[in-house]
């Protein structure tokens, strides 16, 4: 057979098995046969790259690493949902909707709220061309290569598809895939993921899509990014998604009364543990799109939908003992060591007790039966203790007066409930700093988890963060569980981490009070380490969201001897990150803007500025228009906007509102 023909036959065949596997009932081919077909396709495409198509199913196995993520702008923005926590809360939502629509019955689509990460997929002429993470709702990251590796994301839509189509949904791990992956990671000495949600987010945001390809992620579609005239309800939309080749949740239900919604909620609470994936509530959406249009959105969430959240899961287990953990800042935290228990699909064997006051208030002691709660991705905590009635209890717990790790002095600052180890060279503090530096939200150094950080510090190879950049290959292979392959991979990951952005670097430094968000804002303003370490407190305070305490903390970090030496050593090691991210405003999020009359900007420029600031841009004034930007000689649109009471702005006012909406490198 001619190679081109064979490539096309193989692609068609693999697509067919993908469809069977993901949107119909089961696959008619074994995994190894599937792999054989895929390998043949990969080989042919390598030999005859000219015959490889953009939507080839081989994209499922990933491609060479890319250097970073490009930005994507979501228009309309990817909104979040308001919450209710009880039947009363839901009924209030329901009554408001009926009152505002002036009707006495409405239809809802009631859907499990998947606990993963949302993703936008854009199809052009039916072919997947862009996948973007939600980010802040307006600005996300372009993860197209990674999305192409997720088997339940069609690379090409099946049928009946308009020119440009945006499908939104959730990327997540099925609980079984998650548990299997974690146990394999454990066997291979890799760090395990805390929960399926973090794992999904981390896996989707890999710079190397072949890493994503190895993670068994799933995708379920639940919303569209634009409106299409022939689809009038959520039920029709979901049906359309299914026809296009997406998975939709088989638990979705259409309800015609509030009682039915409550019944679906209750039945999902019951079924929760048996569902194939983690859910943290139900999403209740108006079924009719014209009703949605009438209600519109406020700030960041639509008024036609809400999330009815589940209560946090609680389970009882035995508290074996209380340990003291020393954190990166030196803080001593009492931790409950528990008989392992499954809470919300995750095994919990440790839970925080916060501080001495909390331990005393809850009166928890070794041997007690305790209630453990895990809510979302919050660290599990001990809610209360149920002391045994007859048996004699262990002694009440007291905090130590020395650091349990370095035996150094412990102090309690004024007005604080916490105790701190004040020795900056305390191995516990260094281990934790290192772990934080390597973590996903900071330098994201794959392979450098808790275990390795401990080994590095305990073996004396690392005394401070910068030491990891001058590690010795042979010394490393002498560590337990560190074969040559792992060491090589670690070196590659360390090398990659050198091209990190300033914001991640800042997060990694772990300056007290400066988390991911503040790091991003500060980095966007100062852009280089040099500028940042010379920044005065007043300059830092000029950054949005940075108050006097945070500013002083940054200043202290860059001036005090131990921490400023770390920065200097990193610079000496050639570590000099800069910020290249594009700054965009979000001041117009949720607004629907129309331009009219003569403006100094072209319509295209004006539109770009508005969408970069989060607005949706349309051409006609309708009931859903929220802003009209009117130039000279505005006519009928201005008139109509006045009649509808739409807010009217001059071009100058609009520019002020959009802030520095224009992108700047
Ligand atoms: S609809 C405007 N449907 O919940 C409506 N969202 O707070 C947008 N989510 O970030 C979302 N399951 O990640 C919708 N069946 C579902 C969902 C769902 C989970 C998540 C989604 C979004 C968050 C909204």
Boltz pocket constraint, residues with backbone or C-beta under 6 A from the ligand:
constraints:
  - pocket:
      binder: B
      contacts: [[A, 79], [A, 80], [A, 81], [A, 82], [A, 111], [A, 112], [A, 113], [A, 114], [A, 115], [A, 116], [A, 117], [A, 118], [A, 134], [A, 169], [A, 170], [A, 222], [A, 223], [A, 283], [A, 302], [A, 305], [A, 307]]
      max_distance: 6.0
